[in-house]
């Protein structure tokens, strides 16, 4: 394991102060005439590169070697509720097929539940080479221990080189458990995935609050695991023909024992999520008051659109938290998103830059949102939006007459 080594004989009171000041994570602490590196260290090596020469050194640890040829295939976890497959699964299949093609390896799907054997066959219409089905009464409701046991059994038998899991409530609970059992890495909320020829999975995700895009590779452990948000990847297209096969898997029932007993399942009311909207009107700090949201809502009603926004509007109580777009909110992929008065910080754009068309209005001509936009207007939303509303109303009147 790589580590930082302090050469205490080179420490002076002057360079101690310099090292404490240089660390961006406050991980270097002065303790008398010595220093200590605490758990806040990110191994950024700033103290080595820009600190006093020779005081702190970075020592590369010995990496364990793994026989990558023993691990083949890209697997996806089928997220579902009572057999109804979550759309994120189809997005994962699409991405799995793309990266598996680069290394000429198969695509697997892991389906865990009860009375799902027939439903698993539907996945074969999307180009999956093999669906592994764990169909047991003990797996009717999601409980972490038996689902993890089935997942572990699948990996031990199949040995996929990479596994993609939807970043849903279940996926975010299950993936870390599985990764821990195999002492492998897990990259959460990936926005870009690619595959090297040597089967190393390239995982890219926003880091440090969205200020940078981190590229993560796990070269010395298998399987490689990633979670991916809904509406980030393109869905696999359904084919009329069936390719591949469905395999019913066996597992000892004692492994499916759970200390949790599900007494009752209450279905929550189905909501129209902004993630499923085809047209979205997104608003930010450019909106001056809550009363002005009426103008935004009027535009949304005329376009059959959903209203969404940025974190400051949620904190102000002007929009619901479920309508927030960005790293700490929802990821959306509408056919059209109209962005009003939003500067375009990475935290926001990471949640909507996969939209088919992005139309931005901002009076700051240097706003970053214009870099992500297909169409843009530099101007005041209080002057432009009323004109758009007026035009839409006039258009509807003409259509009514015709």
Secondary structure, DSSP 8 states (H G I E B T S, - for coil): --EEEE-GGG--HHHHHHHHHH-TTS-EEEETTEEEE-TT-----HHHHTSSTTTEEEE--------GGG---EEEE--EETTEE-HHHHHHHHHHHHHHHHTT--EEEEEEESS-HHHHGGGGGGT-SEEEEEE-GGGSS--HHHHHHHHHHHHHHH--SEEEEE-SHHHHHHHHHHHHHTT--EEEEESEEEE-TTS-EEEEEEETTTTEEEEE--TTSSSEEEEE-TTSS------SS--SEEEE----GGGG--S--------------GGG-SEEEEE-TT---GGGHHHHHHHHHHTT-EEEE-HHHHHTTSS-GGGBBSTTSB----SEEEEES----HHHHTTTTTSSEEEEEES-TT-THHHH-SEEEES-HHHHHHHHHHHHHHHHHHHHH-
